[in-house]
Amino acid sequence: MVTNENTPQEELTLPTSFQAFVLKQNAEGSIEAAVQTMTLDDLPEADVTIKVHYSSVNYKDALACSPGGNIVKQYPFVPGIDASGVVVHSKDERFQPGQAVLLTGYEFGVTHFGGFSEYIRVPGDWLLPIPKGLSKRDAMVFGTAGLTAALSVERLEKHGIAPSDGKILVTGASGGVGSLAVAMLSTLGYSVTAATGKKDAEAMLLALGAKEVISRESWLPDRPRSLDRQKWTAAVDVCGGDILAAVLASLRYGGAVAASGMTNGGTLPTTVYPFILRGITLYGVDSVYAPQETRMQIWTRMARQWTEIVQLDGFVHTYSLSDIPALTSGMLQGQSFGRAIIKY
């Protein structure tokens, strides 16, 4: 048995019942959400059973809790695309009871019962051991958002963008991916401009290292433009839609955008002009099906280089399962910022 130093022996005992946040759909199509008691027999069949210590709340989770979110296809369902905890039972020889693990992506919280549950049962192929130097709590402050942000940062680094090259724009900067990208880029010495629609997030973004915080209205053009004044060396975009189009139009020659979200829409109203006249590059960033080798490399980098970010006062907010409806509703209405984690 591989037991972590701080793992009580009683945590390695399988429970007779536990609590989970469950979505049900009524006859009218509305979603009913509540914390309810479950047993291990209610969980999907898989190789590894985990006692969850933390999960995080993401925009995708908010969509899962919405009848129009087009995330969940079958009910009842347990959402939550992230989880960290301790293995309590395993048929997979790679994972032993007492081992600290994390899980993001794949079908977790989408078609397979997710992390808003005190216990989960998942395939071993989806799991990663938590790297040395990273706690279970900190792993969930990063979560899918941190993995996506770090992949975006590395994409710009590999493109050849250096800190001395000029300003980096981060859109949707008050959200999970955006705020973590601001902090990661800032610690690497980049000059970051954080764009957000939330005035009350300015202090947090400056504390994360942004050189300046701008409102969405201050830089978006009054009408779509194929090309605009060259403002940014590169960008991390989580918005999509006309915001991404405006970013592409205002990049400097040879610049790049790492795009990972569509909170502003899935269409891209642009032209080929930024690409063929300024030689810019648009990179798509996916963390859901990223290879395990890539994931482990990124998580190890976060553990070694960026743990101070998740200790910032006021950046992380801790909740319980019963708080999830209010949190997801606020996300869909654009009322949240920073990172929200669920503690069990």
C-alpha positions as CSV (number, residue, x, y, z in Angstrom):
1,M,0.0,0.0,0.0
2,V,1.4,3.4,-1.0
3,T,0.0,5.8,1.6
4,N,0.7,9.5,1.6
5,E,2.1,11.0,4.8
6,N,-1.1,13.0,5.5
7,T,-3.7,10.4,4.4
8,P,-5.6,9.0,7.4
9,Q,-6.2,5.3,7.3
10,E,-9.9,5.7,7.6
11,E,-10.0,7.5,4.2
12,L,-8.9,4.3,2.5
13,T,-12.1,2.5,3.6
14,L,-14.9,2.3,1.0
15,P,-18.1,4.1,2.2
16,T,-21.6,2.7,2.5
17,S,-22.9,6.1,1.2
18,F,-21.7,9.6,0.3
19,Q,-22.9,13.0,-0.9
20,A,-23.0,14.2,-4.5
21,F,-24.4,17.1,-6.5
22,V,-26.9,15.5,-8.9
23,L,-28.7,16.9,-11.9
24,K,-32.1,15.6,-13.0
25,Q,-34.4,16.7,-15.8
26,N,-38.1,17.0,-15.3
27,A,-40.9,16.4,-17.8
28,E,-40.9,20.0,-18.8
29,G,-37.1,20.0,-19.7
30,S,-36.0,22.0,-16.7
31,I,-33.0,21.0,-14.7
32,E,-33.4,20.2,-11.0
33,A,-30.2,20.2,-9.1
34,A,-29.6,19.0,-5.5
35,V,-27.1,17.4,-3.1
36,Q,-28.3,13.9,-2.5
37,T,-27.0,10.6,-1.0
38,M,-25.5,8.1,-3.3
39,T,-23.8,4.7,-3.0
40,L,-20.9,3.2,-4.9
41,D,-23.4,1.1,-6.9
42,D,-24.6,4.4,-8.4
43,L,-21.2,5.2,-9.9
44,P,-20.2,4.1,-13.4
45,E,-18.0,1.0,-13.7
46,A,-14.3,1.9,-13.9
47,D,-10.9,0.8,-12.6
48,V,-10.1,3.4,-9.9
49,T,-12.2,4.6,-6.9
50,I,-11.1,7.9,-5.4
51,K,-12.1,9.9,-2.3
52,V,-12.4,13.4,-3.6
53,H,-10.8,16.2,-1.5
54,Y,-11.4,19.1,-3.9
55,S,-13.0,20.0,-7.2
56,S,-13.3,23.3,-9.1
57,V,-16.2,25.1,-10.7
58,N,-15.7,26.0,-14.4
59,Y,-17.7,27.6,-17.1
60,K,-18.3,24.2,-18.6
61,D,-19.8,23.1,-15.4
62,A,-22.1,26.1,-15.5
63,L,-23.2,25.0,-19.0
64,A,-23.8,21.5,-17.7
65,C,-26.2,22.8,-15.1
66,S,-28.2,24.7,-17.7
67,P,-30.9,23.1,-19.8
68,G,-29.6,25.0,-22.9
69,G,-25.9,24.2,-22.2
70,N,-25.8,21.2,-24.6
71,I,-23.2,19.5,-22.3
72,V,-25.2,16.8,-20.5
73,K,-27.1,14.3,-22.7
74,Q,-28.4,11.9,-20.1
75,Y,-29.9,12.2,-16.7
76,P,-29.6,11.8,-13.7
77,F,-26.0,13.1,-13.9
78,V,-23.2,14.3,-11.6
79,P,-21.3,17.2,-13.2
80,G,-17.8,18.6,-12.4
81,I,-14.9,18.4,-14.9
82,D,-12.1,18.5,-12.3
83,A,-11.2,16.5,-9.2
84,S,-8.3,15.8,-6.9
85,G,-8.1,13.3,-4.1
86,V,-6.8,10.0,-2.8
87,V,-7.1,6.5,-4.4
88,V,-9.1,4.2,-2.1
89,H,-9.4,1.2,-4.4
90,S,-7.8,0.3,-7.7
91,K,-7.7,-2.5,-10.3
92,D,-5.1,-0.5,-12.2
93,E,-1.5,-1.4,-11.1
94,R,-0.3,2.2,-11.9
95,F,-2.4,3.5,-9.0
96,Q,-2.4,2.3,-5.4
97,P,-4.5,3.1,-2.3
98,G,-3.3,6.3,-0.6
99,Q,-1.9,7.8,-3.7
100,A,-2.8,11.5,-4.4
101,V,-4.2,11.9,-8.0
102,L,-5.9,14.5,-10.1
103,L,-8.2,14.4,-13.1
104,T,-9.2,16.9,-15.7
105,G,-10.7,16.5,-19.2
106,Y,-11.7,13.5,-21.2
107,E,-15.4,12.7,-20.7
108,F,-15.2,13.4,-17.0
109,G,-18.2,15.6,-16.0
110,V,-19.6,15.4,-19.5
111,T,-20.7,11.9,-20.3
112,H,-19.1,10.2,-17.2
113,F,-20.1,11.1,-13.7
114,G,-17.9,14.0,-12.6
115,G,-16.1,15.6,-9.7
116,F,-19.0,17.1,-7.7
117,S,-19.1,14.0,-5.6
118,E,-17.3,12.8,-2.4
119,Y,-16.4,9.6,-4.3
120,I,-15.7,9.0,-8.0
121,R,-14.9,5.9,-10.1
122,V,-12.9,6.6,-13.2
123,P,-10.5,4.9,-15.8
124,G,-6.9,4.8,-14.8
125,D,-6.0,6.2,-18.2
126,W,-7.6,9.5,-17.2
127,L,-5.6,10.0,-14.0
128,L,-2.3,11.7,-13.2
129,P,-0.3,11.4,-10.0
130,I,-0.2,14.9,-8.3
131,P,3.4,16.2,-8.9
132,K,5.7,16.8,-6.0
133,G,5.3,20.3,-4.6
134,L,1.6,20.6,-5.5
135,S,-1.2,20.0,-2.9
136,K,-4.6,18.6,-3.7
137,R,-6.1,22.0,-3.0
138,D,-3.6,23.8,-5.3
139,A,-4.2,21.2,-8.1
140,M,-7.8,22.3,-8.2
141,V,-7.1,26.0,-8.0
142,F,-5.3,25.3,-11.3
143,G,-7.6,22.6,-12.6
144,T,-8.7,22.6,-16.2
145,A,-8.3,26.4,-16.3
146,G,-4.7,26.3,-15.2
147,L,-3.9,23.5,-17.6
148,T,-5.5,25.4,-20.5
149,A,-3.7,28.7,-19.5
150,A,-0.3,27.0,-19.2
151,L,-0.8,25.3,-22.6
152,S,-1.7,28.7,-24.1
153,V,1.5,30.3,-22.6
154,E,3.7,27.5,-23.9
155,R,2.1,27.8,-27.3
156,L,3.1,31.5,-27.4
157,E,6.6,30.7,-26.1
158,K,7.1,28.1,-28.8
159,H,6.0,30.6,-31.4
160,G,9.0,32.7,-30.4
161,I,7.2,35.4,-28.4
162,A,9.7,36.9,-25.9
163,P,9.0,39.2,-23.0
164,S,10.9,42.0,-24.7
165,D,8.7,41.9,-27.8
166,G,5.8,44.0,-26.5
167,K,2.4,43.8,-24.9
168,I,0.4,40.6,-24.5
169,L,-3.3,40.9,-24.4
170,V,-5.4,38.5,-22.3
171,T,-9.2,38.6,-23.0
172,G,-11.8,37.4,-20.5
173,A,-9.1,38.1,-18.0
174,S,-11.3,37.8,-14.9
175,G,-12.2,34.2,-15.5
176,G,-10.3,31.1,-14.6
177,V,-8.2,30.6,-17.8
178,G,-7.7,34.4,-18.3
179,S,-6.7,35.2,-14.8
180,L,-4.2,32.3,-14.5
181,A,-2.8,33.2,-17.9
182,V,-2.3,36.8,-16.7
183,A,-0.4,35.5,-13.7
184,M,1.7,32.9,-15.5
185,L,2.8,35.4,-18.2
186,S,3.5,38.1,-15.7
187,T,5.8,35.8,-13.7
188,L,7.7,35.0,-16.9
189,G,8.4,38.7,-17.4
190,Y,5.8,39.5,-20.0
191,S,4.0,42.9,-20.1
192,V,0.3,41.8,-19.8
193,T,-2.7,43.9,-20.6
194,A,-5.8,42.3,-19.0
195,A,-9.1,42.9,-20.8
196,T,-12.3,42.4,-18.8
197,G,-15.9,43.5,-18.6
198,K,-15.8,43.5,-14.8
199,K,-14.6,46.7,-13.2
200,D,-14.5,45.0,-9.7
201,A,-11.9,42.6,-11.0
202,E,-9.2,45.2,-11.6
203,A,-7.5,45.0,-8.2
204,M,-7.3,41.2,-8.5
205,L,-5.8,41.4,-12.0
206,L,-3.2,44.0,-11.0
207,A,-2.3,41.8,-8.0
208,L,-1.8,38.9,-10.4
209,G,0.7,40.9,-12.3
210,A,-1.1,42.7,-15.1
211,K,0.6,45.9,-16.2
212,E,-2.7,47.5,-17.1
213,V,-6.4,46.5,-17.0
214,I,-8.7,47.7,-19.7
215,S,-12.4,47.5,-20.3
216,R,-13.8,45.6,-23.2
217,E,-15.4,48.7,-24.6
218,S,-12.1,50.7,-24.6
219,W,-10.5,48.6,-27.3
220,L,-13.2,46.9,-29.3
221,P,-13.9,48.8,-32.5
222,D,-17.3,50.3,-33.1
223,R,-17.6,48.2,-36.3
224,P,-15.9,45.0,-37.5
225,R,-12.6,45.7,-39.2
226,S,-10.5,43.3,-41.3
227,L,-7.3,45.1,-40.1
228,D,-6.9,47.6,-37.3
229,R,-4.0,49.5,-35.7
230,Q,-1.3,47.1,-34.6
231,K,-1.4,47.0,-30.8
232,W,-0.5,43.6,-29.4
233,T,2.5,41.3,-29.9
234,A,0.4,38.3,-29.0
235,A,-2.8,37.3,-27.1
236,V,-4.5,34.6,-25.1
237,D,-8.2,34.6,-26.0
238,V,-11.0,32.7,-24.2
239,C,-13.9,34.6,-25.7
240,G,-14.1,33.8,-29.4
241,G,-16.7,35.6,-31.6
242,D,-16.2,39.3,-32.5
243,I,-13.7,39.7,-29.6
244,L,-11.3,37.2,-31.1
245,A,-11.9,38.8,-34.6
246,A,-10.9,42.2,-33.1
247,V,-7.8,40.6,-31.5
248,L,-6.7,39.2,-34.8
249,A,-7.2,42.5,-36.6
250,S,-5.0,44.3,-34.1
251,L,-2.0,42.0,-33.7
252,R,1.4,43.2,-34.8
253,Y,3.2,41.6,-37.7
254,G,4.2,38.0,-37.0
255,G,2.1,37.8,-33.8
256,A,0.1,34.9,-32.5
257,V,-3.1,34.2,-30.6
258,A,-3.7,31.1,-28.4
259,A,-7.5,30.6,-28.4
260,S,-9.3,28.2,-26.1
261,G,-12.8,29.5,-25.4
262,M,-16.0,30.7,-26.9
263,T,-17.8,32.6,-24.1
264,N,-18.5,35.3,-26.6
265,G,-19.7,32.9,-29.3
266,G,-18.5,30.1,-31.6
267,T,-18.4,32.1,-34.9
268,L,-15.4,34.0,-36.1
269,P,-16.4,37.1,-38.2
270,T,-13.0,37.8,-39.8
271,T,-11.1,37.7,-43.1
272,V,-7.9,36.3,-44.3
273,Y,-6.2,39.7,-44.3
274,P,-4.6,39.5,-40.8
275,F,-3.1,36.1,-41.8
276,I,-1.8,37.0,-45.3
277,L,-0.9,40.6,-44.8
278,R,0.6,40.5,-41.3
279,G,1.7,36.9,-41.1
280,I,-0.1,36.2,-37.9
281,T,-0.9,32.7,-36.5
282,L,-4.1,31.5,-34.7
283,Y,-3.4,28.5,-32.4
284,G,-6.3,26.4,-31.1
285,V,-5.6,25.2,-27.5
286,D,-7.3,22.0,-26.2
287,S,-6.9,20.6,-22.7
288,V,-9.6,18.0,-22.8
289,Y,-7.8,15.4,-24.9
290,A,-4.2,16.6,-24.5
291,P,-1.8,13.6,-24.4
292,Q,-0.9,12.3,-20.9
293,E,2.8,13.1,-21.5
294,T,1.9,16.7,-22.3
295,R,-0.3,16.9,-19.3
296,M,2.3,15.6,-16.9
297,Q,4.9,18.0,-18.3
298,I,2.5,20.9,-17.8
299,W,1.4,19.9,-14.3
300,T,5.1,19.5,-13.3
301,R,5.8,23.0,-14.6
302,M,2.9,24.4,-12.6
303,A,4.1,22.7,-9.5
304,R,7.7,24.0,-9.9
305,Q,7.1,27.5,-11.3
306,W,3.6,28.8,-10.5
307,T,2.4,27.7,-7.0
308,E,2.7,31.2,-5.6
309,I,-0.2,32.3,-7.9
310,V,-2.7,30.0,-6.1
311,Q,-1.8,31.5,-2.7
312,L,-2.8,35.1,-3.6
313,D,-5.3,36.6,-1.1
314,G,-8.7,37.1,-2.6
315,F,-8.0,35.0,-5.7
316,V,-9.4,31.7,-4.5
317,H,-12.8,31.2,-3.0
318,T,-13.7,27.9,-1.2
319,Y,-17.3,26.5,-1.2
320,S,-19.3,23.4,-0.5
321,L,-21.5,21.2,-2.8
322,S,-24.6,23.1,-1.7
323,D,-23.1,26.4,-3.1
324,I,-22.8,25.1,-6.7
325,P,-26.2,26.3,-8.0
326,A,-25.5,29.9,-7.1
327,L,-21.9,29.7,-8.4
328,T,-22.9,28.3,-11.8
329,S,-25.8,30.7,-12.2
330,G,-23.4,33.6,-11.4
331,M,-20.9,32.3,-14.0
332,L,-23.5,32.2,-16.7
333,Q,-24.5,35.8,-15.9
334,G,-20.9,37.0,-15.9
335,Q,-20.8,37.7,-12.1
336,S,-17.9,35.6,-11.0
337,F,-14.1,36.1,-11.1
338,G,-11.1,34.4,-9.8
339,R,-11.2,30.7,-8.9
340,A,-13.9,28.8,-7.1
341,I,-13.1,25.4,-5.6
342,I,-15.3,22.9,-3.8
343,K,-13.9,21.4,-0.6
344,Y,-15.2,18.0,0.7
